[in-house]
Amino acid sequence: MTTPGARAGDGERRILLVDDEPGLRRTLSDRLRKEGYGVDTAATGPAASDMARKSDYDLIILDLNLPAKNGLEVCRELRREKNNVAVLMLTARDAMADKITGLKLGADDYMTKPFESAELMARIEALLRRTRASDPEPESFVFGGVCVRPRAGQVLRDGRPVRLSAQEFKLLCHFVKHPGVVFSRDELLDAVWGYQATPETRTVDVHVSWLRQKLEPDPHSPMHIVTVYGLGYRFER
């Protein structure tokens, strides 16, 4: 069993893989990490319950047949404790009754072994898209000494209000809501200004420069709104 750690980055999705087969745990966790997920593993029901309480996971892949406490009991316990983490049941059982029971207890999806890894990855992506879409947007985003409150239309730096134009504010909100993502100038124009870029436009560059002047500790060596040469811009917390 691996020790649960902190989220490696704001964009990383964390998965707890629970299965008593060492080979499957090793193979599947390696595949998930290659796909960019943070992965912890557990081999027993009690260990899974304990790790789910102590860490914030986006998805639990939960085997039905586990030592000491089976997957159905773990799932029932999670829902009783109001833990809304997405749960994908993974089991050798193929009886319809087992599937129905798992879904009634709060599982979000169900796969039967043996399975194709490509299908499993697709189901994982679909589950995470749904949970991400249903996540409430934070009221504020904080980086360095800056606090951005999209709903309030407010930006503070070291506790003091910062005056931004409407487009500066929209651009900043787009950045802080998508940390670690590289956006081209065309994509930013389309998302923030609502029109397609033309090759000669420098609208994005100018607004980025203004944001850096107002928010970066050193505008000439930005830490947060960084240039990705040849590609565009990326926001880093």
Contacts in CASP RR format, 6 or more apart in sequence:
PFRMAT RR
TARGET T0000
AUTHOR 0000-0000-0000
METHOD contacts of the structure
MODEL  1
MTTPGARAGDGERRILLVDDEPGLRRTLSDRLRKEGYGVDTAATGPAASD
MARKSDYDLIILDLNLPAKNGLEVCRELRREKNNVAVLMLTARDAMADKI
TGLKLGADDYMTKPFESAELMARIEALLRRTRASDPEPESFVFGGVCVRP
RAGQVLRDGRPVRLSAQEFKLLCHFVKHPGVVFSRDELLDAVWGYQATPE
TRTVDVHVSWLRQKLEPDPHSPMHIVTVYGLGYRFER
1 40 0 8 1.000
1 41 0 8 1.000
1 42 0 8 1.000
1 43 0 8 1.000
1 47 0 8 1.000
1 51 0 8 1.000
2 39 0 8 1.000
2 40 0 8 1.000
2 41 0 8 1.000
3 40 0 8 1.000
4 16 0 8 1.000
4 40 0 8 1.000
4 51 0 8 1.000
4 54 0 8 1.000
4 55 0 8 1.000
5 40 0 8 1.000
5 55 0 8 1.000
7 14 0 8 1.000
7 56 0 8 1.000
8 38 0 8 1.000
10 179 0 8 1.000
10 180 0 8 1.000
10 237 0 8 1.000
11 179 0 8 1.000
11 180 0 8 1.000
12 36 0 8 1.000
12 37 0 8 1.000
12 38 0 8 1.000
13 37 0 8 1.000
13 38 0 8 1.000
13 58 0 8 1.000
13 59 0 8 1.000
13 128 0 8 1.000
14 37 0 8 1.000
14 38 0 8 1.000
14 39 0 8 1.000
14 40 0 8 1.000
14 55 0 8 1.000
14 56 0 8 1.000
14 57 0 8 1.000
14 58 0 8 1.000
14 59 0 8 1.000
15 32 0 8 1.000
15 37 0 8 1.000
15 38 0 8 1.000
15 39 0 8 1.000
15 40 0 8 1.000
15 57 0 8 1.000
15 58 0 8 1.000
15 59 0 8 1.000
15 60 0 8 1.000
15 61 0 8 1.000
15 124 0 8 1.000
16 39 0 8 1.000
16 40 0 8 1.000
16 41 0 8 1.000
16 42 0 8 1.000
16 48 0 8 1.000
16 51 0 8 1.000
16 52 0 8 1.000
16 55 0 8 1.000
16 57 0 8 1.000
16 59 0 8 1.000
16 60 0 8 1.000
16 61 0 8 1.000
17 25 0 8 1.000
17 28 0 8 1.000
17 29 0 8 1.000
17 32 0 8 1.000
17 39 0 8 1.000
17 40 0 8 1.000
17 41 0 8 1.000
17 42 0 8 1.000
17 61 0 8 1.000
18 41 0 8 1.000
18 42 0 8 1.000
18 43 0 8 1.000
18 45 0 8 1.000
18 47 0 8 1.000
18 48 0 8 1.000
18 60 0 8 1.000
18 61 0 8 1.000
18 62 0 8 1.000
18 63 0 8 1.000
18 66 0 8 1.000
18 71 0 8 1.000
18 74 0 8 1.000
19 25 0 8 1.000
19 28 0 8 1.000
19 41 0 8 1.000
19 43 0 8 1.000
19 61 0 8 1.000
19 63 0 8 1.000
19 66 0 8 1.000
19 90 0 8 1.000
20 43 0 8 1.000
20 44 0 8 1.000
20 63 0 8 1.000
20 65 0 8 1.000
20 66 0 8 1.000
20 67 0 8 1.000
21 63 0 8 1.000
22 43 0 8 1.000
25 41 0 8 1.000
25 43 0 8 1.000
28 61 0 8 1.000
28 117 0 8 1.000
28 120 0 8 1.000
29 39 0 8 1.000
29 41 0 8 1.000
31 117 0 8 1.000
31 121 0 8 1.000
32 38 0 8 1.000
32 39 0 8 1.000
32 124 0 8 1.000
33 39 0 8 1.000
35 121 0 8 1.000
37 124 0 8 1.000
40 51 0 8 1.000
40 55 0 8 1.000
40 57 0 8 1.000
42 48 0 8 1.000
42 51 0 8 1.000
43 66 0 8 1.000
43 67 0 8 1.000
44 66 0 8 1.000
44 67 0 8 1.000
44 68 0 8 1.000
44 69 0 8 1.000
45 66 0 8 1.000
45 67 0 8 1.000
45 68 0 8 1.000
45 69 0 8 1.000
45 70 0 8 1.000
45 71 0 8 1.000
45 73 0 8 1.000
45 74 0 8 1.000
46 68 0 8 1.000
46 69 0 8 1.000
48 60 0 8 1.000
48 62 0 8 1.000
48 66 0 8 1.000
48 69 0 8 1.000
48 71 0 8 1.000
48 74 0 8 1.000
49 69 0 8 1.000
49 74 0 8 1.000
49 77 0 8 1.000
49 78 0 8 1.000
52 60 0 8 1.000
52 74 0 8 1.000
52 78 0 8 1.000
52 83 0 8 1.000
52 85 0 8 1.000
53 81 0 8 1.000
53 83 0 8 1.000
57 85 0 8 1.000
58 85 0 8 1.000
58 86 0 8 1.000
58 128 0 8 1.000
58 131 0 8 1.000
59 85 0 8 1.000
59 86 0 8 1.000
59 87 0 8 1.000
59 88 0 8 1.000
59 124 0 8 1.000
59 127 0 8 1.000
59 128 0 8 1.000
59 131 0 8 1.000
60 78 0 8 1.000
60 85 0 8 1.000
60 86 0 8 1.000
60 87 0 8 1.000
60 88 0 8 1.000
61 88 0 8 1.000
61 90 0 8 1.000
61 124 0 8 1.000
62 71 0 8 1.000
62 74 0 8 1.000
62 75 0 8 1.000
62 87 0 8 1.000
62 88 0 8 1.000
62 89 0 8 1.000
62 90 0 8 1.000
62 107 0 8 1.000
63 71 0 8 1.000
63 89 0 8 1.000
63 90 0 8 1.000
63 91 0 8 1.000
64 70 0 8 1.000
64 71 0 8 1.000
64 72 0 8 1.000
64 89 0 8 1.000
64 90 0 8 1.000
64 91 0 8 1.000
64 92 0 8 1.000
64 93 0 8 1.000
64 98 0 8 1.000
65 71 0 8 1.000
65 91 0 8 1.000
65 92 0 8 1.000
65 93 0 8 1.000
66 74 0 8 1.000
71 89 0 8 1.000
72 101 0 8 1.000
72 102 0 8 1.000
72 105 0 8 1.000
75 87 0 8 1.000
75 89 0 8 1.000
75 102 0 8 1.000
75 105 0 8 1.000
75 106 0 8 1.000
75 107 0 8 1.000
76 105 0 8 1.000
78 85 0 8 1.000
78 87 0 8 1.000
79 105 0 8 1.000
79 106 0 8 1.000
86 108 0 8 1.000
86 127 0 8 1.000
86 128 0 8 1.000
86 130 0 8 1.000
86 131 0 8 1.000
87 106 0 8 1.000
87 107 0 8 1.000
87 108 0 8 1.000
87 109 0 8 1.000
88 107 0 8 1.000
88 108 0 8 1.000
88 109 0 8 1.000
88 110 0 8 1.000
88 111 0 8 1.000
88 123 0 8 1.000
88 124 0 8 1.000
88 127 0 8 1.000
89 99 0 8 1.000
89 102 0 8 1.000
89 107 0 8 1.000
89 109 0 8 1.000
89 110 0 8 1.000
89 111 0 8 1.000
90 111 0 8 1.000
90 113 0 8 1.000
90 115 0 8 1.000
90 120 0 8 1.000
91 98 0 8 1.000
91 110 0 8 1.000
91 111 0 8 1.000
91 112 0 8 1.000
91 113 0 8 1.000
92 112 0 8 1.000
92 113 0 8 1.000
93 112 0 8 1.000
94 112 0 8 1.000
99 110 0 8 1.000
102 110 0 8 1.000
103 110 0 8 1.000
108 127 0 8 1.000
108 130 0 8 1.000
109 123 0 8 1.000
109 127 0 8 1.000
111 119 0 8 1.000
111 120 0 8 1.000
111 123 0 8 1.000
137 150 0 8 1.000
137 151 0 8 1.000
137 177 0 8 1.000
139 149 0 8 1.000
139 151 0 8 1.000
139 152 0 8 1.000
140 147 0 8 1.000
140 148 0 8 1.000
140 149 0 8 1.000
141 147 0 8 1.000
141 148 0 8 1.000
141 150 0 8 1.000
141 176 0 8 1.000
141 177 0 8 1.000
142 148 0 8 1.000
142 237 0 8 1.000
143 176 0 8 1.000
143 224 0 8 1.000
143 236 0 8 1.000
143 237 0 8 1.000
144 224 0 8 1.000
144 237 0 8 1.000
145 157 0 8 1.000
145 158 0 8 1.000
145 159 0 8 1.000
146 155 0 8 1.000
146 156 0 8 1.000
146 157 0 8 1.000
146 162 0 8 1.000
146 215 0 8 1.000
146 224 0 8 1.000
147 155 0 8 1.000
147 156 0 8 1.000
147 157 0 8 1.000
147 159 0 8 1.000
148 154 0 8 1.000
148 155 0 8 1.000
148 172 0 8 1.000
148 173 0 8 1.000
148 176 0 8 1.000
149 155 0 8 1.000
149 156 0 8 1.000
150 173 0 8 1.000
150 176 0 8 1.000
150 177 0 8 1.000
153 169 0 8 1.000
154 161 0 8 1.000
155 161 0 8 1.000
155 162 0 8 1.000
155 164 0 8 1.000
155 169 0 8 1.000
155 172 0 8 1.000
155 215 0 8 1.000
156 162 0 8 1.000
157 214 0 8 1.000
157 215 0 8 1.000
162 214 0 8 1.000
162 215 0 8 1.000
164 172 0 8 1.000
164 211 0 8 1.000
164 214 0 8 1.000
165 210 0 8 1.000
167 192 0 8 1.000
167 193 0 8 1.000
167 207 0 8 1.000
168 207 0 8 1.000
168 210 0 8 1.000
168 211 0 8 1.000
168 214 0 8 1.000
170 192 0 8 1.000
171 188 0 8 1.000
171 192 0 8 1.000
171 204 0 8 1.000
171 207 0 8 1.000
171 208 0 8 1.000
171 211 0 8 1.000
172 211 0 8 1.000
172 215 0 8 1.000
174 183 0 8 1.000
174 188 0 8 1.000
174 191 0 8 1.000
174 192 0 8 1.000
175 225 0 8 1.000
175 233 0 8 1.000
175 235 0 8 1.000
176 235 0 8 1.000
178 235 0 8 1.000
179 235 0 8 1.000
179 236 0 8 1.000
179 237 0 8 1.000
180 234 0 8 1.000
180 235 0 8 1.000
180 236 0 8 1.000
181 234 0 8 1.000
181 235 0 8 1.000
182 228 0 8 1.000
182 231 0 8 1.000
182 232 0 8 1.000
182 233 0 8 1.000
182 234 0 8 1.000
183 191 0 8 1.000
183 232 0 8 1.000
183 233 0 8 1.000
183 234 0 8 1.000
184 231 0 8 1.000
184 232 0 8 1.000
185 197 0 8 1.000
185 201 0 8 1.000
185 204 0 8 1.000
185 205 0 8 1.000
185 232 0 8 1.000
185 233 0 8 1.000
186 196 0 8 1.000
186 197 0 8 1.000
188 204 0 8 1.000
188 233 0 8 1.000
189 195 0 8 1.000
189 196 0 8 1.000
189 197 0 8 1.000
189 201 0 8 1.000
189 203 0 8 1.000
189 204 0 8 1.000
190 196 0 8 1.000
190 197 0 8 1.000
193 203 0 8 1.000
197 204 0 8 1.000
204 233 0 8 1.000
208 225 0 8 1.000
208 233 0 8 1.000
209 219 0 8 1.000
211 225 0 8 1.000
212 219 0 8 1.000
212 222 0 8 1.000
212 225 0 8 1.000
213 219 0 8 1.000
215 224 0 8 1.000
215 225 0 8 1.000
216 222 0 8 1.000
216 223 0 8 1.000
216 224 0 8 1.000
216 225 0 8 1.000
217 223 0 8 1.000
223 236 0 8 1.000
224 235 0 8 1.000
224 236 0 8 1.000
224 237 0 8 1.000
225 233 0 8 1.000
225 234 0 8 1.000
225 235 0 8 1.000
226 233 0 8 1.000
226 234 0 8 1.000
226 235 0 8 1.000
226 236 0 8 1.000
227 233 0 8 1.000
228 234 0 8 1.000
END
